[in-house]
Structure formats: structure tokens, C-alpha cells
Amino acid sequence: MDESLLSPEQCRAARALLAWPQERLCVKAKVAKRTLQLFELSRRKPYADTLAALRSALEKAGVEFIPENGGGAGVRLAKRKGKR
């Protein structure tokens, strides 16, 4: 598994930024709720395809993932074009 795809902490933080419950992310990413629950609790390491689906759903909703650069990996909302 490519752990740089998405960490449990990034997933939780991204959902919080979007105010998404786990159920919404599961529907958008087509991932079982139990898989997401265990992943966010750091009790399960999903397949890379599952992590990619979660990350893709979050990115489509406007989340940007910040790579590890000595200060730790993170997330933020992307700037919306043409809106203030």
C-alpha cells in the first residue's frame, strides 16, 4: 500500500473541512462504511485502490492534500475560482 496516498488523520481532517459525515464519503467513494471507520481509527490499512477512491472523492469536493515536507502532511480547502 502506498501510505502517501492518504493517512487516517488526513481523511478525518478532510471530512471535517467539508463537514461530511462518514456516510457521505462512503457513498462518494463507493467504500464500505466499516472500511472507512476502521481506517480512520488506524485499525485497518485499506488497499491502495480504496485509498485512491477516498482521496479522489475528497479532492473532487475541493480538498487539497499537502505532502510531507518536514512539517507533516496535511489538508486544506482549495481556493474557489471566481468566488470570494
Sequence and secondary structure as in RCSB ss.txt:
>XXXX:A:sequence
MDESLLSPEQCRAARALLAWPQERLCVKAKVAKRTLQLFELSRRKPYADTLAALRSALEKAGVEFIPENGGGAGV
RLAKRKGKR
>XXXX:A:secstr
  TTS  HHHHHHHHHHHT  HHHHHHHHT  HHHHHHHHTTS    HHHHHHHHHHHHHTTEEEE  SSS  EE
EE   TT  
